[in-house]
Amino acid sequence: MSTLDVTSPYNEEIVGKVTFNSTQEVKTAIDLAHETFENNQIAKYKRVEILENVVKIMSSQIEELTLLCASEGGKPYIDSKVEIQRAINGVKLAIEHLGSYEGKEVAMGHTLSSANRMAYTFKEPIGVVAAISAFNHPFNLAVHQVIPAIAVGCSVIIKPASATPMSAIKLIEILEEAGLPKGWAQTVVCSKEDAELLASSSKIDFLTFIGSGKVGWYLNSKVANGTRVALEHGGVAPVIVEADANIDELIPELSKGGFYHAGQVCVSVQRVYVHESIIEEVTNKLSDSASKLIVGNQLDKKTQVGPLINKNEVNRVEQWVNEAIKEGAKVCTGGKRISNTCYEPTVLLNPSDKSKVSKLEVFAPVVCIYSYSHIDEAIKRANSLDVSFQAAVFTKDLDTALMAVKNLNATAVMINDHTAFRVDWMPFGGAKESGLGLGGIINSMDEMSKEKLMVIKSKVL
């Protein structure tokens, strides 16, 4: 049996070992998930009971789960604890939504051809779900992909990121401890080739993928005919700061949105367009805030910014920032690696629009500030890329805020809040190159369902 060492992103020490599944084991998992769904069903009340047990188990293990999540993922302890609390709430949301998980009456009788009939829709589970997950929120992302499937009655196989597999494995163990029969939820830790095998199998009815756009769109092209797909990629989140914005209130928001989890969030604040009349003040205050953040070991409760997921990412970010500097960007704070695994919270002023930090998702603690004279210019520059995820505008003027909401290419626009804001019941997802479909517990439950229509004909109607 092959095993995989799981290491801490901070010091690269081994924090766990997991089974690395072979091609045959992945095929066996697919077969089991398919057979389980085809030959068995779990009554809705029983699913509720299982999920309620999951909430109890997770609530009794918050500290253990926090340390597990932080140790493999590198997110600071304080933020990892929030992740676990969110995960618990996510399970509760799935339970609550089952109470309104319903179809509707379809009108009949208002035409001669539909006389003596009544019709209703109802929901059924779509089938077998394949979930391919990302490293940056290893426990909560697993909850968002696995729990909706179980809630609506689908069997599910999750393939977590190889860097952070232990959280997903633990979630499946908790589900089985809560009473979920074998075969309904499985984890596979496997190669990229076998992940493609999982995604493209004709026995998979729904693929949920969280990760890079390059991989996601490739897998989307490989799925079997009829497989429904949800993709969640990244963006290059734009923020517009108008001249009338409350600077003292927006600085903490931009700092949190840009440097939370070392910027390794798909909607991290990255491009900040600031009106020229206040750009000096905003730049100075954001740089001051960033320079005071405590960077270090994610398990230290004082740490605010942890490591990047691996040293290759630090090397990449170092190259991108150096390139931006050569192309004209001014370093206002940071701009250098701290170690093999940590990078300074960095603020760059007016990078070239051609620099990688302006065009691509940095996925690191780097925030870029750009000057503009009129909001139309800021919106045009914000919309210049082939990505569309969450965006933000800071202003006291309602008309300006609504105009930005209307014109920004985004699936969500925050007003006087940072781009990384999210709660687990809201729709969440990207458009254009940033993804396909919407996630969130409730939306995922609906996506993992199919609607069936029943038409009844009777002389008494």
C-alpha positions as CSV (number, residue, x, y, z in Angstrom):
1,M,0.0,0.0,0.0
2,S,1.4,3.4,-1.0
3,T,1.3,6.3,1.4
4,L,1.6,10.1,1.1
5,D,3.4,12.3,3.7
6,V,1.5,15.4,4.6
7,T,3.7,18.3,5.6
8,S,3.3,21.6,7.4
9,P,3.5,24.5,4.9
10,Y,5.5,26.5,7.6
11,N,8.4,24.2,8.5
12,E,7.8,21.3,6.1
13,E,7.7,18.8,9.0
14,I,5.6,15.7,8.5
15,V,2.2,16.2,10.2
16,G,0.5,13.0,9.0
17,K,0.5,10.1,6.5
18,V,-2.4,9.0,4.4
19,T,-3.1,6.2,1.9
20,F,-2.3,7.1,-1.7
21,N,-4.9,5.3,-3.8
22,S,-4.0,3.4,-7.0
23,T,-5.9,3.5,-10.2
24,Q,-7.7,0.3,-9.4
25,E,-8.8,1.7,-6.0
26,V,-10.2,4.8,-7.7
27,K,-12.1,2.6,-10.1
28,T,-13.4,0.5,-7.2
29,A,-14.5,3.6,-5.4
30,I,-16.5,4.8,-8.4
31,D,-18.1,1.4,-8.8
32,L,-19.1,1.3,-5.1
33,A,-20.6,4.8,-5.2
34,H,-22.6,3.9,-8.3
35,E,-23.8,0.6,-6.9
36,T,-24.7,2.2,-3.6
37,F,-26.8,4.9,-5.2
38,E,-28.5,2.6,-7.7
39,N,-29.4,-0.1,-5.1
40,N,-30.1,1.9,-1.9
41,Q,-31.7,5.1,-0.7
42,I,-31.6,6.8,2.6
43,A,-34.9,8.2,3.8
44,K,-34.8,12.0,4.2
45,Y,-35.5,11.8,8.0
46,K,-32.6,9.4,8.3
47,R,-30.3,11.8,6.4
48,V,-31.4,14.6,8.8
49,E,-30.6,12.4,11.8
50,I,-27.1,11.6,10.3
51,L,-26.3,15.2,9.7
52,E,-27.5,16.2,13.2
53,N,-25.1,13.6,14.5
54,V,-22.3,15.2,12.4
55,V,-23.0,18.6,14.0
56,K,-22.7,17.0,17.5
57,I,-19.5,15.2,16.7
58,M,-17.9,18.2,15.0
59,S,-19.0,20.6,17.8
60,S,-17.3,18.3,20.3
61,Q,-14.0,18.3,18.4
62,I,-13.6,22.0,17.5
63,E,-10.1,22.2,18.9
64,E,-8.9,19.0,17.3
65,L,-10.3,19.9,13.9
66,T,-8.9,23.4,14.1
67,L,-5.4,22.0,14.7
68,L,-5.8,19.4,11.9
69,C,-6.9,22.1,9.5
70,A,-4.2,24.6,10.4
71,S,-1.4,22.1,10.5
72,E,-1.8,20.8,7.0
73,G,-3.2,24.0,5.3
74,G,-1.1,26.7,6.8
75,K,-4.1,29.0,7.7
76,P,-3.5,30.7,11.0
77,Y,-5.0,29.1,14.1
78,I,-7.5,31.9,14.7
79,D,-8.8,31.7,11.1
80,S,-8.8,27.9,11.1
81,K,-11.0,27.9,14.1
82,V,-13.5,30.1,12.2
83,E,-13.3,27.7,9.3
84,I,-14.4,24.8,11.6
85,Q,-17.2,26.9,13.0
86,R,-18.3,27.8,9.5
87,A,-18.2,24.1,8.6
88,I,-20.5,23.2,11.5
89,N,-22.9,25.9,10.4
90,G,-22.8,24.6,6.9
91,V,-24.1,21.3,8.0
92,K,-26.9,23.0,9.9
93,L,-27.8,25.0,6.8
94,A,-28.1,21.7,4.8
95,I,-30.5,20.4,7.5
96,E,-32.6,23.5,7.5
97,H,-32.8,23.6,3.7
98,L,-34.2,20.1,3.6
99,G,-37.3,21.6,5.2
100,S,-37.9,23.8,2.1
101,Y,-36.4,21.4,-0.5
102,E,-39.5,21.1,-2.6
103,G,-41.1,21.3,-6.0
104,K,-44.1,23.3,-7.1
105,E,-47.5,23.1,-8.8
106,V,-47.4,23.7,-12.6
107,A,-50.6,25.4,-13.7
108,M,-53.1,23.2,-15.8
109,G,-56.6,23.7,-16.9
110,H,-56.4,27.2,-18.3
111,T,-56.4,25.8,-21.9
112,L,-58.6,23.2,-23.4
113,S,-55.5,21.0,-24.1
114,S,-54.6,21.0,-20.4
115,A,-58.1,20.4,-19.0
116,N,-58.7,17.6,-16.5
117,R,-55.1,17.6,-15.4
118,M,-52.9,18.7,-12.5
119,A,-49.1,18.7,-12.4
120,Y,-46.4,18.9,-9.8
121,T,-42.6,18.9,-9.8
122,F,-40.5,17.2,-7.2
123,K,-36.8,16.8,-6.6
124,E,-34.7,13.7,-6.8
125,P,-30.9,13.3,-6.2
126,I,-28.9,13.6,-9.4
127,G,-26.8,10.5,-8.7
128,V,-23.1,10.1,-8.0
129,V,-21.1,13.2,-7.2
130,A,-17.4,13.5,-7.8
131,A,-15.8,16.4,-5.8
132,I,-12.3,17.6,-6.5
133,S,-11.3,20.1,-3.9
134,A,-8.6,22.8,-3.2
135,F,-6.1,23.2,-0.4
136,N,-6.9,26.7,0.9
137,H,-10.0,25.8,3.1
138,P,-9.5,22.0,3.4
139,F,-12.3,21.3,5.8
140,N,-15.0,23.8,4.9
141,L,-14.6,23.2,1.1
142,A,-15.0,19.5,1.8
143,V,-18.2,20.3,3.7
144,H,-19.5,22.5,0.9
145,Q,-19.0,19.7,-1.6
146,V,-19.8,16.6,0.4
147,I,-22.6,17.6,2.8
148,P,-25.0,18.9,0.1
149,A,-24.7,15.6,-1.7
150,I,-25.5,13.6,1.3
151,A,-28.3,15.9,2.3
152,V,-30.2,15.4,-1.0
153,G,-29.4,11.7,-1.2
154,C,-26.4,11.4,-3.6
155,S,-23.4,9.2,-3.1
156,V,-20.2,11.2,-3.2
157,I,-16.4,10.7,-3.8
158,I,-14.1,13.5,-2.8
159,K,-10.6,13.9,-4.1
160,P,-8.9,16.5,-1.8
161,A,-5.8,18.4,-2.7
162,S,-2.7,16.3,-2.2
163,A,-1.2,19.0,0.1
164,T,-4.2,18.9,2.4
165,P,-6.0,15.5,2.4
166,M,-6.5,14.9,6.1
167,S,-9.4,17.3,6.6
168,A,-11.5,15.6,3.9
169,I,-10.6,12.2,5.2
170,K,-11.6,13.2,8.7
171,L,-15.0,14.6,7.4
172,I,-15.8,11.2,5.8
173,E,-14.8,9.4,9.1
174,I,-17.2,11.7,11.0
175,L,-20.0,11.0,8.6
176,E,-19.6,7.2,9.1
177,E,-19.4,7.7,12.9
178,A,-22.6,9.7,12.6
179,G,-24.3,6.7,11.0
180,L,-23.8,7.1,7.2
181,P,-23.6,3.6,5.7
182,K,-20.4,2.6,3.8
183,G,-20.3,3.5,0.1
184,W,-22.2,6.8,0.4
185,A,-19.2,9.0,1.1
186,Q,-15.6,8.1,0.1
187,T,-12.2,9.8,-0.1
188,V,-9.6,9.1,-2.7
189,V,-6.1,10.6,-2.6
190,C,-4.7,10.0,-6.1
191,S,-2.7,11.2,-9.0
192,K,-3.8,13.9,-11.5
193,E,-4.5,11.2,-14.1
194,D,-6.7,9.3,-11.7
195,A,-8.5,12.5,-10.8
196,E,-9.3,12.9,-14.5
197,L,-10.5,9.3,-14.5
198,L,-12.9,10.1,-11.6
199,A,-14.2,13.3,-13.3
200,S,-14.7,11.7,-16.7
201,S,-16.3,8.4,-15.6
202,S,-19.7,7.7,-17.2
203,K,-20.9,6.7,-13.7
204,I,-20.4,10.2,-12.4
205,D,-23.6,12.4,-12.6
206,F,-22.2,15.6,-11.2
207,L,-18.7,17.0,-11.0
208,T,-17.9,19.8,-8.5
209,F,-14.4,21.2,-8.9
210,I,-12.6,23.9,-6.9
211,G,-9.2,24.8,-8.1
212,S,-7.3,26.4,-11.0
213,G,-9.1,27.5,-14.1
214,K,-6.7,25.6,-16.4
215,V,-7.5,22.3,-14.7
216,G,-11.2,23.0,-14.2
217,W,-11.9,23.9,-17.8
218,Y,-9.8,20.9,-19.0
219,L,-11.9,18.5,-16.8
220,N,-15.1,20.1,-18.0
221,S,-14.1,19.1,-21.6
222,K,-13.5,15.5,-20.5
223,V,-16.7,14.7,-18.6
224,A,-19.1,12.1,-19.9
225,N,-22.1,13.3,-21.9
226,G,-24.9,14.3,-19.5
227,T,-22.6,15.0,-16.5
228,R,-23.6,18.2,-14.8
229,V,-20.6,20.4,-13.8
230,A,-19.9,23.2,-11.3
231,L,-16.5,24.9,-11.5
232,E,-15.1,27.4,-8.9
233,H,-11.9,29.0,-10.0
234,G,-10.2,32.3,-9.0
235,G,-10.4,35.9,-9.8
236,V,-8.3,39.0,-9.7
237,A,-10.6,40.8,-7.4
238,P,-11.1,44.5,-8.1
239,V,-11.9,47.2,-5.5
240,I,-12.9,50.7,-6.3
241,V,-12.3,53.4,-3.7
242,E,-14.1,56.7,-4.4
243,A,-13.0,60.1,-3.1
244,D,-15.8,60.2,-0.5
245,A,-15.1,56.8,1.0
246,N,-14.5,56.5,4.8
247,I,-10.8,55.8,4.8
248,D,-10.4,54.8,8.4
249,E,-13.2,52.2,7.9
250,L,-12.0,50.8,4.7
251,I,-8.3,50.2,5.6
252,P,-9.1,47.3,8.0
253,E,-11.4,45.8,5.4
254,L,-8.8,46.0,2.6
255,S,-6.1,44.6,5.0
256,K,-8.2,41.7,6.0
257,G,-9.4,41.0,2.5
258,G,-6.0,41.1,1.0
259,F,-3.9,39.3,3.6
260,Y,-6.3,36.8,5.1
261,H,-4.7,33.3,4.7
262,A,-1.7,35.0,3.1
263,G,-3.9,36.0,0.2
264,Q,-4.6,32.4,-0.8
265,V,-8.3,32.9,-1.3
266,C,-10.1,33.0,-4.7
267,V,-11.7,36.4,-4.0
268,S,-8.8,38.1,-2.1
269,V,-8.5,41.8,-2.5
270,Q,-5.8,42.2,-5.2
271,R,-6.5,45.2,-7.5
272,V,-7.5,48.4,-5.6
273,Y,-8.4,51.4,-7.8
274,V,-8.2,54.6,-5.6
275,H,-9.3,58.1,-6.6
276,E,-6.3,60.2,-7.2
277,S,-7.3,62.8,-4.5
278,I,-6.9,60.2,-1.7
279,I,-4.5,57.7,-3.1
280,E,-1.5,58.9,-1.0
281,E,-3.5,58.6,2.2
282,V,-5.0,55.2,1.4
283,T,-1.6,53.8,0.3
284,N,0.2,55.0,3.4
285,K,-2.4,53.7,5.8
286,L,-2.8,50.3,4.1
287,S,0.9,49.9,3.9
288,D,1.2,50.8,7.6
289,S,-1.5,48.2,8.4
290,A,0.2,45.5,6.3
291,S,3.6,46.2,7.9
292,K,2.2,45.5,11.4
293,L,0.7,42.1,10.6
294,I,2.3,39.2,12.4
295,V,3.7,36.6,10.0
296,G,4.8,33.1,11.1
297,N,3.8,29.7,12.3
298,Q,0.1,29.1,11.7
299,L,-0.2,27.2,15.0
300,D,0.9,30.2,17.0
301,K,-2.3,31.9,18.2
302,K,-0.7,35.4,17.6
303,T,0.0,34.7,13.9
304,Q,-2.2,36.8,11.5
305,V,-0.5,35.7,8.2
306,G,0.8,32.2,7.8
307,P,2.9,30.6,5.1
308,L,2.1,30.0,1.5
309,I,1.2,26.4,0.7
310,N,4.7,25.5,-0.4
311,K,8.1,27.0,-1.2
312,N,7.5,26.9,-5.0
313,E,4.7,29.4,-4.4
314,V,7.0,31.7,-2.5
315,N,9.5,31.5,-5.5
316,R,6.7,32.3,-7.9
317,V,5.5,35.3,-6.0
318,E,9.0,36.6,-5.6
319,Q,9.4,36.5,-9.3
320,W,6.1,38.2,-10.0
321,V,6.8,41.0,-7.6
322,N,10.3,41.5,-8.9
323,E,8.9,41.7,-12.4
324,A,6.4,44.3,-11.4
325,I,9.1,46.4,-9.8
326,K,11.2,46.3,-13.0
327,E,8.1,47.3,-14.9
328,G,7.5,50.4,-12.8
329,A,5.7,49.4,-9.6
330,K,6.7,51.1,-6.3
331,V,7.0,48.9,-3.2
332,C,5.2,50.6,-0.4
333,T,5.8,47.8,2.1
334,G,7.0,44.3,2.0
335,G,8.2,43.0,-1.4
336,K,10.5,40.3,-0.1
337,R,10.4,36.7,1.1
338,I,10.8,36.1,4.8
339,S,11.8,32.5,4.5
340,N,11.4,29.5,2.2
341,T,7.7,29.4,3.1
342,C,6.6,32.9,4.2
343,Y,6.3,36.1,2.2
344,E,6.0,39.7,3.5
345,P,2.5,41.3,3.3
346,T,3.2,43.5,0.3
347,V,1.6,46.7,-1.1
348,L,2.6,47.8,-4.6
349,L,1.7,51.2,-6.1
350,N,0.7,51.5,-9.8
351,P,2.1,48.3,-11.3
352,S,1.9,48.2,-15.0
353,D,-1.3,46.8,-16.4
354,K,0.9,44.3,-18.3
355,S,2.6,42.9,-15.1
356,K,1.5,39.5,-13.9
357,V,0.4,41.0,-10.6
358,S,-2.1,43.0,-12.6
359,K,-3.3,40.4,-15.0
360,L,-3.2,37.1,-13.1
361,E,-4.4,35.8,-9.7
362,V,-1.5,36.4,-7.3
363,F,-2.9,34.0,-4.6
364,A,-0.4,35.5,-2.1
365,P,-0.2,38.4,0.3
366,V,0.2,41.0,-2.4
367,V,-2.2,44.0,-2.9
368,C,-1.8,46.4,-5.9
369,I,-3.0,50.0,-5.7
370,Y,-3.8,52.0,-8.9
371,S,-4.7,55.7,-9.3
372,Y,-7.7,56.9,-11.3
373,S,-9.4,60.2,-11.9
374,H,-12.9,59.1,-12.8
375,I,-14.9,56.1,-11.8
376,D,-15.7,55.1,-15.4
377,E,-11.9,54.6,-15.9
378,A,-11.7,52.5,-12.8
379,I,-14.6,50.3,-13.9
380,K,-13.1,49.9,-17.4
381,R,-9.8,48.7,-15.9
382,A,-11.5,46.5,-13.4
383,N,-13.4,44.8,-16.2
384,S,-10.4,44.5,-18.5
385,L,-9.7,40.8,-17.6
386,D,-11.4,37.6,-18.6
387,V,-12.4,36.8,-15.0
388,S,-15.5,37.6,-13.1
389,F,-15.9,36.8,-9.4
390,Q,-16.5,39.1,-6.5
391,A,-15.7,42.9,-6.5
392,A,-16.2,45.8,-4.2
393,V,-16.8,49.6,-4.1
394,F,-16.3,52.0,-1.2
395,T,-18.4,55.1,-1.4
396,K,-20.9,57.1,0.7
397,D,-23.0,57.9,-2.4
398,L,-25.9,55.5,-3.1
399,D,-26.1,56.3,-6.8
400,T,-22.3,55.7,-7.3
401,A,-22.6,52.4,-5.4
402,L,-25.5,51.2,-7.5
403,M,-23.8,52.3,-10.7
404,A,-20.7,50.2,-9.8
405,V,-22.9,47.2,-9.0
406,K,-24.6,47.5,-12.4
407,N,-21.4,48.0,-14.4
408,L,-18.8,45.8,-12.7
409,N,-18.2,42.4,-14.3
410,A,-18.8,40.3,-11.1
411,T,-21.1,37.7,-9.7
412,A,-21.2,39.7,-6.4
413,V,-20.4,43.3,-5.6
414,M,-19.7,44.3,-2.0
415,I,-20.5,47.9,-1.0
416,N,-18.2,49.2,1.7
417,D,-16.9,45.8,2.4
418,H,-13.9,43.7,1.0
419,T,-14.2,41.3,-1.9
420,A,-13.4,38.2,0.3
421,F,-16.7,38.6,2.3
422,R,-18.6,35.3,2.3
423,V,-21.2,33.6,4.4
424,D,-22.1,30.0,3.7
425,W,-25.8,30.5,2.7
426,M,-25.1,33.0,0.0
427,P,-24.6,32.0,-3.7
428,F,-20.9,31.9,-4.4
429,G,-19.1,31.4,-7.7
430,G,-17.4,32.9,-10.7
431,A,-18.4,33.6,-14.3
432,K,-16.5,33.9,-17.5
433,E,-13.1,32.2,-16.8
434,S,-13.7,32.2,-13.1
435,G,-16.1,29.3,-13.1
436,L,-19.4,27.8,-13.9
437,G,-22.6,27.7,-11.8
438,L,-23.0,28.8,-8.2
439,G,-21.9,27.2,-5.0
440,G,-22.9,27.7,-1.4
441,I,-24.7,25.0,0.7
442,I,-28.2,25.8,-0.6
443,N,-27.3,26.3,-4.3
444,S,-25.2,23.2,-4.3
445,M,-28.1,21.1,-2.9
446,D,-30.2,22.4,-5.7
447,E,-27.5,21.8,-8.3
448,M,-27.1,18.2,-7.1
449,S,-30.8,17.5,-7.7
450,K,-32.9,16.9,-10.7
451,E,-36.5,18.0,-11.1
452,K,-39.1,15.5,-12.2
453,L,-42.6,16.5,-13.4
454,M,-45.7,14.4,-12.6
455,V,-48.9,15.0,-14.6
456,I,-52.2,13.5,-13.4
457,K,-55.2,13.2,-15.7
458,S,-58.6,12.6,-14.2
459,K,-62.2,13.2,-15.2
460,V,-63.0,14.7,-11.8
461,L,-60.5,17.5,-12.2
